[in-house]
Amino acid sequence: MQREKPLVLLEGVDVFQGDRKVLAGVDLRLEKGDFFYLVGKTGGGKSSLLKILYGDVALRSGRGEVAGYGLERLKERNIPRLRRKLGIVFQDFQLLADRSVYDNLRFVLKATGWRDRKAIREKIVAVLDCVNLVDKKASMPHNLSAGEQQRVAIARAILNDPPLIIADEPTGNLDPSTSEGILLLLRKINTANGTTVLMATHDYILINKYPSRTFKVEDGQLIPW
């Protein structure tokens, strides 16, 4: 039987920050249902590598494919289509400050083609239930704790049932107990939905407590760790 294509495949990819090469010859393969940590020092290229995966930084060398989209030939008009296949979670939440939790999520659904009001309402309630925030749907972001804001960001990331979540330091602005809750939520989504998760983190305490396959950025290379 033919092996299923990987969700993420990078071969011989060089990663740049501006004109400076920070990673050379990156090989990365993620299958459906994988959970990976990405670790390494600040400035080592973790975020730049993730940006290549979601089309924010162009692939300059090597070969790459994410969710069926070839990165070396990715046209600007196809970047929104690629991102609809991804859930992206940032360290700083990136919620719309002038809209309620519900309206933050509705904005994303409408921007990605949803039109039916009932379907939109049901989907928003479902993802908020997943992150235990149904009772906060009318709240404004500034009235939420940092942990609650990150849960909203995760709810936003799973709205369109993406096969891949890319989380760039999602616990970086959170206290230890809240960080653990966010990690457990991502692991629940990974286990329950078969969603692949790639999580960049500096939190070695969490990694040691909840081990999973890990890549490390070190001395200009991406290595299994």
MARPA-518509 format. One record per residue: residue in three letters; x negated, y, z of N, C-alpha, C in turn. Coordinates in Angstrom, 2 decimals. Layout:
N
VEXTI  residu     n.c1     n.c2     n.c3    ca.c1    ca.c2    ca.c3     c.c1     c.c2     c.c3
VEXTI     Ala        X        Y        Z        X        Y        Z        X        Y        Z
...
% end
This chain:
225
VEXTI  residu     n.c1     n.c2     n.c3    ca.c1    ca.c2    ca.c3     c.c1     c.c2     c.c3
VEXTI     Met    -0.85    -1.19     0.00     0.00     0.00     0.00    -0.89     1.25     0.00
VEXTI     Gln    -0.49     2.26    -0.81    -1.28     3.47    -0.93    -1.24     4.27     0.36
VEXTI     Arg    -2.39     4.76     0.79    -2.47     5.53     2.02    -1.84     6.90     1.82
VEXTI     Glu    -1.05     7.33     2.81    -0.40     8.64     2.72    -1.45     9.76     2.70
VEXTI     Lys    -1.17    10.79     1.89    -2.10    11.91     1.81    -2.20    12.60     3.17
VEXTI     Pro    -3.41    13.06     3.56    -3.54    13.78     4.82    -2.81    15.12     4.76
VEXTI     Leu    -2.39    15.59     5.92    -1.72    16.88     6.00    -2.72    18.02     5.79
VEXTI     Val    -3.92    17.84     6.32    -5.00    18.81     6.15    -6.23    18.07     5.67
VEXTI     Leu    -6.86    18.60     4.64    -8.10    18.01     4.14    -9.04    19.12     3.72
VEXTI     Leu   -10.18    19.20     4.38   -11.26    20.10     3.98   -12.49    19.27     3.69
VEXTI     Glu   -13.16    19.58     2.60   -14.39    18.87     2.22   -15.44    19.88     1.77
VEXTI     Gly   -16.55    19.92     2.50   -17.67    20.77     2.12   -17.35    22.26     2.15
VEXTI     Val   -16.54    22.68     3.08   -16.09    24.08     3.15   -17.05    24.92     3.98
VEXTI     Asp   -17.46    26.06     3.43   -18.23    27.06     4.18   -17.26    28.12     4.69
VEXTI     Val   -17.47    28.54     5.94   -16.58    29.51     6.58   -17.37    30.79     6.83
VEXTI     Phe   -16.77    31.90     6.43   -17.45    33.19     6.53   -16.69    34.13     7.46
VEXTI     Gln   -17.45    35.00     8.14   -16.89    36.16     8.80   -17.48    37.37     8.09
VEXTI     Gly   -16.69    38.02     7.26   -17.24    39.04     6.37   -18.17    38.37     5.37
VEXTI     Asp   -19.41    38.83     5.33   -20.40    38.23     4.43   -21.30    37.23     5.14
VEXTI     Arg   -21.06    37.01     6.42   -21.91    36.12     7.21   -21.31    34.72     7.27
VEXTI     Lys   -22.09    33.73     6.85   -21.62    32.35     6.94   -21.77    31.88     8.38
VEXTI     Val   -20.66    31.43     8.96   -20.68    30.99    10.35   -20.56    29.47    10.48
VEXTI     Leu   -19.98    28.83     9.47   -19.89    27.37     9.46   -20.22    26.87     8.06
VEXTI     Ala   -20.96    25.78     7.99   -21.39    25.23     6.70   -20.93    23.79     6.56
VEXTI     Gly   -20.43    23.47     5.37   -20.12    22.08     5.04   -19.07    21.44     5.92
VEXTI     Val   -18.00    22.18     6.21   -16.96    21.67     7.11   -16.15    20.57     6.41
VEXTI     Asp   -16.04    19.43     7.08   -15.15    18.34     6.67   -14.11    18.15     7.77
VEXTI     Leu   -12.84    18.16     7.39   -11.77    18.03     8.37   -10.61    17.30     7.73
VEXTI     Arg   -10.10    16.32     8.45    -8.96    15.55     7.96    -7.97    15.37     9.10
VEXTI     Leu    -6.74    15.84     8.91    -5.68    15.68     9.90    -4.53    14.92     9.26
VEXTI     Glu    -4.09    13.88     9.94    -2.97    13.08     9.46    -1.69    13.51    10.19
VEXTI     Lys    -0.58    13.08     9.65     0.70    13.35    10.30     0.71    12.76    11.70
VEXTI     Gly     1.09    13.58    12.67     1.20    13.14    14.06    -0.06    13.29    14.89
VEXTI     Asp    -1.15    13.77    14.27    -2.39    14.00    15.02    -2.23    15.17    16.01
VEXTI     Phe    -3.00    15.11    17.08    -3.15    16.24    18.00    -4.65    16.45    18.20
VEXTI     Phe    -5.15    17.59    17.76    -6.57    17.87    17.84    -6.81    19.16    18.61
VEXTI     Tyr    -7.87    19.16    19.41    -8.41    20.39    19.97    -9.56    20.87    19.09
VEXTI     Leu    -9.72    22.19    19.03   -10.85    22.83    18.38   -11.52    23.73    19.40
VEXTI     Val   -12.78    23.43    19.73   -13.47    24.16    20.79   -14.76    24.76    20.25
VEXTI     Gly   -15.34    25.65    21.06   -16.60    26.28    20.68   -16.66    27.71    21.17
VEXTI     Lys   -17.84    28.29    21.10   -18.05    29.64    21.61   -17.30    30.68    20.79
VEXTI     Thr   -16.94    31.79    21.45   -16.35    32.92    20.76   -17.30    33.42    19.67
VEXTI     Gly   -16.74    33.68    18.51   -17.55    34.15    17.39   -18.18    33.04    16.57
VEXTI     Gly   -17.92    31.80    16.97   -18.52    30.67    16.27   -17.81    30.26    14.99
VEXTI     Gly   -16.60    30.80    14.76   -15.91    30.51    13.52   -14.58    29.78    13.66
VEXTI     Lys   -14.12    29.54    14.89   -12.87    28.80    15.07   -11.69    29.52    14.41
VEXTI     Ser   -11.51    30.79    14.75   -10.38    31.53    14.20   -10.50    31.69    12.69
VEXTI     Ser   -11.71    31.90    12.21   -11.90    32.05    10.76   -11.55    30.76    10.03
VEXTI     Leu   -11.88    29.62    10.64   -11.52    28.34    10.06   -10.00    28.18    10.01
VEXTI     Leu    -9.33    28.54    11.09    -7.87    28.43    11.12    -7.24    29.36    10.08
VEXTI     Lys    -7.81    30.55     9.92    -7.27    31.49     8.94    -7.35    30.95     7.52
VEXTI     Ile    -8.39    30.17     7.22    -8.46    29.52     5.91    -7.28    28.57     5.74
VEXTI     Leu    -6.92    27.86     6.80    -5.85    26.87     6.71    -4.50    27.51     6.41
VEXTI     Tyr    -4.26    28.71     6.94    -2.95    29.33     6.66    -3.02    30.47     5.65
VEXTI     Gly    -4.13    30.52     4.91    -4.21    31.42     3.77    -4.50    32.87     4.09
VEXTI     Asp    -4.94    33.15     5.30    -5.27    34.54     5.65    -6.68    34.91     5.20
VEXTI     Val    -7.53    33.90     5.02    -8.88    34.07     4.49    -9.04    33.12     3.31
VEXTI     Ala    -9.56    33.65     2.22    -9.69    32.84     1.01   -10.79    31.79     1.17
VEXTI     Leu   -10.56    30.63     0.58   -11.56    29.57     0.55   -12.60    29.91    -0.52
VEXTI     Arg   -13.87    30.06    -0.10   -14.92    30.47    -1.03   -15.68    29.29    -1.63
VEXTI     Ser   -15.74    28.20    -0.89   -16.50    27.05    -1.38   -15.88    25.77    -0.86
VEXTI     Gly   -16.20    24.67    -1.54   -15.66    23.39    -1.11   -14.23    23.20    -1.58
VEXTI     Arg   -13.61    22.20    -1.00   -12.25    21.81    -1.38   -11.36    21.80    -0.16
VEXTI     Gly   -10.13    22.27    -0.34    -9.20    22.27     0.78    -7.77    22.10     0.35
VEXTI     Glu    -7.00    21.38     1.14    -5.57    21.20     0.89    -4.84    21.16     2.22
VEXTI     Val    -3.75    21.91     2.30    -2.91    21.94     3.51    -1.46    21.79     3.10
VEXTI     Ala    -0.81    20.77     3.62     0.63    20.54     3.36     0.96    20.56     1.87
VEXTI     Gly     0.04    20.01     1.08     0.28    19.90    -0.35    -0.16    21.09    -1.18
VEXTI     Tyr    -0.69    22.12    -0.53    -1.15    23.31    -1.24    -2.68    23.31    -1.32
VEXTI     Gly    -3.20    23.38    -2.53    -4.64    23.46    -2.72    -5.16    24.84    -2.38
VEXTI     Leu    -6.09    24.93    -1.45    -6.55    26.23    -0.97    -7.49    26.92    -1.94
VEXTI     Glu    -8.27    26.15    -2.71    -9.23    26.79    -3.60    -8.56    27.45    -4.80
VEXTI     Arg    -7.32    27.13    -5.04    -6.59    27.76    -6.14    -5.30    28.42    -5.64
VEXTI     Leu    -5.26    28.74    -4.37    -4.05    29.30    -3.77    -3.82    30.73    -4.24
VEXTI     Lys    -2.71    30.96    -4.91    -2.37    32.30    -5.39    -1.62    33.05    -4.30
VEXTI     Glu    -1.77    34.37    -4.32    -1.17    35.19    -3.26     0.33    34.96    -3.15
VEXTI     Arg     1.00    34.75    -4.27     2.45    34.57    -4.23     2.86    33.26    -3.55
VEXTI     Asn     1.90    32.31    -3.47     2.21    31.03    -2.84     1.90    30.98    -1.35
VEXTI     Ile     1.22    32.02    -0.84     0.88    32.02     0.59     2.12    31.97     1.47
VEXTI     Pro     3.19    32.77     1.20     4.40    32.63     2.03     5.00    31.23     1.99
VEXTI     Arg     4.92    30.56     0.83     5.44    29.20     0.73     4.63    28.23     1.57
VEXTI     Leu     3.31    28.39     1.55     2.45    27.58     2.42     2.82    27.79     3.88
VEXTI     Arg     2.98    29.04     4.28     3.23    29.34     5.70     4.58    28.83     6.18
VEXTI     Arg     5.52    28.63     5.26     6.79    28.02     5.66     6.62    26.56     6.06
VEXTI     Lys     5.50    25.97     5.65     5.18    24.59     6.03     4.42    24.52     7.35
VEXTI     Leu     4.10    25.70     7.91     3.26    25.77     9.09     3.98    26.51    10.21
VEXTI     Gly     3.62    26.16    11.44     3.98    26.97    12.59     2.70    27.53    13.15
VEXTI     Ile     2.62    28.85    13.29     1.39    29.49    13.73     1.65    30.17    15.07
VEXTI     Val     0.83    29.86    16.06     0.96    30.42    17.40    -0.32    31.17    17.73
VEXTI     Phe    -0.18    32.45    18.09    -1.34    33.29    18.37    -1.51    33.54    19.87
VEXTI     Gln    -2.70    33.95    20.24    -2.99    34.26    21.64    -2.14    35.42    22.15
VEXTI     Asp    -1.90    36.41    21.28    -1.21    37.62    21.72     0.28    37.64    21.34
VEXTI     Phe     0.85    36.48    21.09     2.29    36.25    20.92     2.84    36.83    19.60
VEXTI     Gln     2.54    38.10    19.31     2.98    38.77    18.09     4.50    38.74    17.91
VEXTI     Leu     5.21    39.02    19.00     6.66    39.18    18.92     7.00    40.61    18.52
VEXTI     Leu     8.18    40.80    17.93     8.64    42.13    17.57     9.20    42.80    18.83
VEXTI     Ala     8.54    43.86    19.29     8.84    44.44    20.59    10.21    45.10    20.65
VEXTI     Asp    10.75    45.52    19.50    12.02    46.25    19.49    13.23    45.35    19.28
VEXTI     Arg    13.04    44.03    19.37    14.14    43.10    19.14    14.21    42.07    20.26
VEXTI     Ser    15.40    41.61    20.53    15.60    40.58    21.53    14.97    39.27    21.08
VEXTI     Val    14.89    38.33    22.00    14.39    37.00    21.66    15.21    36.41    20.51
VEXTI     Tyr    16.52    36.48    20.62    17.39    35.94    19.56    17.10    36.61    18.22
VEXTI     Asp    16.96    37.94    18.23    16.74    38.66    16.98    15.34    38.45    16.42
VEXTI     Asn    14.36    38.19    17.27    13.04    37.80    16.78    13.13    36.52    15.97
VEXTI     Leu    13.88    35.57    16.48    14.00    34.28    15.79    14.89    34.38    14.55
VEXTI     Arg    15.96    35.16    14.66    16.83    35.34    13.49    16.08    36.02    12.35
VEXTI     Phe    15.23    36.97    12.68    14.45    37.66    11.65    13.62    36.66    10.83
VEXTI     Val    13.00    35.70    11.51    12.17    34.71    10.81    13.04    33.82     9.93
VEXTI     Leu    14.17    33.37    10.45    15.03    32.50     9.66    15.55    33.21     8.41
VEXTI     Lys    15.99    34.44     8.56    16.51    35.17     7.41    15.40    35.44     6.39
VEXTI     Ala    14.19    35.70     6.90    13.06    35.94     6.00    12.65    34.69     5.23
VEXTI     Thr    13.02    33.53     5.75    12.66    32.28     5.07    13.86    31.64     4.38
VEXTI     Gly    14.90    32.44     4.14    15.97    31.99     3.27    17.26    31.51     3.92
VEXTI     Trp    17.32    31.53     5.25    18.55    31.10     5.91    19.62    32.19     5.77
VEXTI     Arg    20.87    31.79     5.47    21.95    32.76     5.28    23.17    32.45     6.14
VEXTI     Asp    23.44    31.19     6.41    24.64    30.79     7.13    24.52    31.18     8.61
VEXTI     Arg    25.43    32.03     9.08    25.35    32.55    10.45    25.45    31.44    11.49
VEXTI     Lys    26.36    30.51    11.26    26.52    29.41    12.22    25.27    28.56    12.27
VEXTI     Ala    24.70    28.23    11.12    23.47    27.43    11.09    22.33    28.15    11.77
VEXTI     Ile    22.22    29.46    11.56    21.19    30.27    12.21    21.35    30.22    13.71
VEXTI     Arg    22.58    30.43    14.18    22.84    30.43    15.62    22.51    29.08    16.24
VEXTI     Glu    22.94    28.01    15.58    22.68    26.67    16.11    21.19    26.35    16.15
VEXTI     Lys    20.46    26.77    15.12    19.02    26.51    15.08    18.30    27.27    16.18
VEXTI     Ile    18.67    28.52    16.38    18.01    29.33    17.43    18.27    28.72    18.80
VEXTI     Val    19.49    28.33    19.07    19.80    27.70    20.36    19.01    26.41    20.53
VEXTI     Ala    18.86    25.64    19.45    18.13    24.37    19.53    16.66    24.58    19.87
VEXTI     Val    16.01    25.55    19.22    14.58    25.75    19.50    14.38    26.38    20.87
VEXTI     Leu    15.30    27.25    21.28    15.18    27.82    22.63    15.42    26.76    23.69
VEXTI     Asp    16.30    25.82    23.42    16.50    24.71    24.34    15.23    23.87    24.43
VEXTI     Cys    14.54    23.68    23.32    13.29    22.91    23.31    12.24    23.53    24.22
VEXTI     Val    12.22    24.87    24.27    11.20    25.55    25.09    11.78    26.06    26.41
VEXTI     Asn    13.01    25.61    26.75    13.66    25.92    28.03    13.87    27.42    28.24
VEXTI     Leu    14.37    28.09    27.18    14.59    29.54    27.27    15.94    29.97    26.72
VEXTI     Val    16.92    29.07    26.70    18.22    29.45    26.17    18.80    30.64    26.93
VEXTI     Asp    18.56    30.69    28.23    19.11    31.77    29.05    18.40    33.11    28.84
VEXTI     Lys    17.35    33.12    28.03    16.60    34.37    27.78    16.84    34.91    26.37
VEXTI     Lys    17.83    34.38    25.66    17.97    34.75    24.25    18.30    36.24    24.05
VEXTI     Ala    18.93    36.87    25.04    19.26    38.29    24.91    18.18    39.20    25.47
VEXTI     Ser    17.13    38.63    26.05    16.07    39.42    26.69    15.16    40.08    25.66
VEXTI     Met    14.62    41.23    26.03    13.60    41.87    25.22    12.23    41.31    25.63
VEXTI     Pro    11.29    41.24    24.70     9.98    40.66    25.02     9.30    41.27    26.25
VEXTI     His     9.43    42.58    26.43     8.73    43.21    27.56     9.32    42.82    28.91
VEXTI     Asn    10.50    42.22    28.89    11.10    41.75    30.14    10.78    40.30    30.45
VEXTI     Leu     9.97    39.67    29.61     9.57    38.29    29.81     8.16    38.22    30.38
VEXTI     Ser     7.88    37.15    31.10     6.50    36.90    31.53     5.66    36.51    30.32
VEXTI     Ala     4.34    36.51    30.50     3.45    36.13    29.40     3.73    34.69    28.96
VEXTI     Gly     3.97    33.82    29.91     4.25    32.43    29.57     5.55    32.29    28.80
VEXTI     Glu     6.57    33.07    29.19     7.85    33.03    28.47     7.69    33.57    27.05
VEXTI     Gln     6.89    34.64    26.90     6.65    35.17    25.55     5.97    34.13    24.66
VEXTI     Gln     5.04    33.38    25.23     4.37    32.37    24.43     5.34    31.23    24.09
VEXTI     Arg     6.26    30.93    24.97     7.26    29.92    24.65     8.18    30.39    23.51
VEXTI     Val     8.50    31.67    23.51     9.27    32.21    22.39     8.46    32.08    21.10
VEXTI     Ala     7.16    32.37    21.19     6.30    32.24    20.01     6.26    30.80    19.49
VEXTI     Ile     6.27    29.85    20.40     6.31    28.44    19.99     7.66    28.10    19.37
VEXTI     Ala     8.74    28.62    19.97    10.07    28.42    19.39    10.10    28.97    17.96
VEXTI     Arg     9.53    30.13    17.77     9.46    30.73    16.43     8.68    29.83    15.48
VEXTI     Ala     7.61    29.23    15.99     6.74    28.39    15.15     7.44    27.13    14.66
VEXTI     Ile     8.43    26.63    15.41     9.07    25.36    15.04    10.44    25.57    14.37
VEXTI     Leu    10.81    26.81    14.07    12.13    27.09    13.51    12.41    26.30    12.24
VEXTI     Asn    11.43    26.22    11.36    11.63    25.55    10.08    11.09    24.13    10.06
VEXTI     Asp    10.95    23.53    11.26    10.51    22.13    11.39     9.23    21.86    10.60
VEXTI     Pro     8.17    22.66    10.85     6.95    22.49    10.07     6.25    21.18    10.42
VEXTI     Pro     5.56    20.58     9.45     4.80    19.38     9.76     3.51    19.67    10.53
VEXTI     Leu     3.09    20.94    10.56     1.81    21.31    11.18     1.96    22.58    12.00
VEXTI     Ile     1.48    22.54    13.24     1.37    23.73    14.08    -0.11    24.05    14.26
VEXTI     Ile    -0.45    25.30    13.96    -1.80    25.81    14.20    -1.71    26.79    15.37
VEXTI     Ala    -2.38    26.48    16.46    -2.32    27.30    17.67    -3.71    27.85    17.96
VEXTI     Asp    -3.86    29.17    17.84    -5.15    29.83    18.02    -5.23    30.43    19.42
VEXTI     Glu    -5.88    29.71    20.33    -6.02    30.14    21.73    -4.66    30.47    22.35
VEXTI     Pro    -3.69    29.59    22.29    -2.34    29.92    22.77    -2.26    30.13    24.28
VEXTI     Thr    -3.27    29.66    25.02    -3.27    29.84    26.47    -4.28    30.89    26.92
VEXTI     Gly    -4.86    31.62    25.99    -5.95    32.54    26.31    -5.56    33.67    27.24
VEXTI     Asn    -4.29    34.09    27.21    -3.84    35.21    28.06    -3.00    34.75    29.24
VEXTI     Leu    -3.08    33.47    29.57    -2.19    32.91    30.57    -2.96    32.38    31.77
VEXTI     Asp    -2.28    32.35    32.93    -2.90    31.78    34.13    -2.91    30.25    34.01
VEXTI     Pro    -3.68    29.58    34.86    -3.86    28.13    34.69    -2.58    27.31    34.69
VEXTI     Ser    -1.67    27.60    35.61    -0.46    26.77    35.67     0.43    27.01    34.46
VEXTI     Thr     0.50    28.25    34.01     1.29    28.56    32.81     0.64    27.94    31.58
VEXTI     Ser    -0.69    27.97    31.52    -1.41    27.36    30.41    -1.09    25.88    30.30
VEXTI     Glu    -1.05    25.21    31.42    -0.74    23.78    31.42     0.65    23.53    30.85
VEXTI     Gly     1.61    24.39    31.23     2.96    24.24    30.73     3.03    24.41    29.21
VEXTI     Ile     2.27    25.36    28.68     2.25    25.59    27.23     1.64    24.39    26.51
VEXTI     Leu     0.54    23.87    27.05    -0.07    22.69    26.43     0.88    21.51    26.45
VEXTI     Leu     1.55    21.29    27.57     2.49    20.17    27.66     3.66    20.34    26.68
VEXTI     Leu     4.06    21.58    26.45     5.11    21.83    25.48     4.65    21.47    24.07
VEXTI     Leu     3.43    21.87    23.72     2.90    21.51    22.40     2.75    20.00    22.25
VEXTI     Arg     2.33    19.35    23.31     2.19    17.90    23.24     3.56    17.21    23.14
VEXTI     Lys     4.57    17.79    23.78     5.93    17.24    23.67     6.42    17.35    22.23
VEXTI     Ile     6.19    18.48    21.60     6.60    18.67    20.21     5.85    17.69    19.31
VEXTI     Asn     4.57    17.51    19.58     3.76    16.56    18.82     4.32    15.14    18.94
VEXTI     Thr     4.65    14.74    20.15     5.11    13.37    20.40     6.54    13.15    19.91
VEXTI     Ala     7.41    14.10    20.20     8.83    13.92    19.89     9.12    14.05    18.41
VEXTI     Asn     8.43    14.96    17.74     8.75    15.27    16.35     7.73    14.73    15.36
VEXTI     Gly     6.61    14.19    15.84     5.55    13.77    14.94     4.85    14.94    14.29
VEXTI     Thr     4.97    16.12    14.89     4.35    17.33    14.36     2.85    17.30    14.63
VEXTI     Thr     2.06    17.53    13.62     0.62    17.62    13.80     0.28    18.94    14.47
VEXTI     Val    -0.62    18.91    15.45    -1.01    20.12    16.16    -2.53    20.25    16.13
VEXTI     Leu    -3.00    21.42    15.74    -4.42    21.77    15.82    -4.51    22.99    16.73
VEXTI     Met    -5.12    22.83    17.88    -5.13    23.86    18.92    -6.55    24.28    19.25
VEXTI     Ala    -6.87    25.53    18.95    -8.15    26.10    19.36    -8.03    26.56    20.81
VEXTI     Thr    -9.05    26.25    21.60    -8.99    26.60    23.02   -10.38    26.70    23.63
VEXTI     His   -10.45    27.50    24.71   -11.65    27.55    25.53   -11.45    26.79    26.85
VEXTI     Asp   -10.26    26.26    27.04    -9.88    25.74    28.35   -10.30    24.28    28.49
VEXTI     Tyr   -11.53    24.08    28.92   -12.06    22.72    29.06   -11.40    21.98    30.22
VEXTI     Ile   -10.87    22.69    31.19   -10.16    22.03    32.29    -8.93    21.31    31.75
VEXTI     Leu    -8.19    21.99    30.88    -7.01    21.37    30.28    -7.39    20.19    29.39
VEXTI     Ile    -8.46    20.38    28.61    -8.90    19.30    27.72    -9.27    18.05    28.52
VEXTI     Asn    -9.95    18.26    29.63   -10.35    17.12    30.46    -9.14    16.46    31.12
VEXTI     Lys    -8.14    17.26    31.46    -6.95    16.72    32.11    -6.04    16.00    31.11
VEXTI     Tyr    -5.98    16.54    29.89    -5.12    15.97    28.85    -5.96    15.71    27.59
VEXTI     Pro    -6.81    14.71    27.64    -7.75    14.49    26.53    -7.05    14.11    25.24
VEXTI     Ser    -7.65    14.53    24.15    -7.22    14.15    22.82    -8.43    14.32    21.89
VEXTI     Arg    -8.27    13.96    20.65    -9.39    14.08    19.72    -9.79    15.55    19.61
VEXTI     Thr   -11.09    15.79    19.53   -11.62    17.16    19.62   -12.72    17.39    18.60
VEXTI     Phe   -12.68    18.56    17.97   -13.77    19.04    17.14   -14.42    20.22    17.84
VEXTI     Lys   -15.74    20.32    17.70   -16.46    21.43    18.31   -17.23    22.20    17.25
VEXTI     Val   -17.14    23.53    17.34   -17.95    24.42    16.52   -19.25    24.66    17.27
VEXTI     Glu   -20.36    24.26    16.67   -21.65    24.36    17.36   -22.78    24.47    16.32
VEXTI     Asp   -23.63    25.48    16.49   -24.81    25.66    15.63   -24.44    25.65    14.14
VEXTI     Gly   -23.34    26.32    13.83   -22.93    26.45    12.44   -22.32    25.22    11.81
VEXTI     Gln   -21.96    24.24    12.64   -21.35    23.01    12.15   -20.05    22.71    12.90
VEXTI     Leu   -19.19    21.94    12.24   -18.01    21.41    12.90   -18.24    19.93    13.11
VEXTI     Ile   -18.28    19.53    14.39   -18.64    18.15    14.70   -17.60    17.51    15.61
VEXTI     Pro   -17.36    16.21    15.47   -16.52    15.50    16.44   -17.16    15.59    17.82
VEXTI     Trp   -16.33    15.70    18.85   -16.86    15.92    20.20   -16.15    15.02    21.21
% end
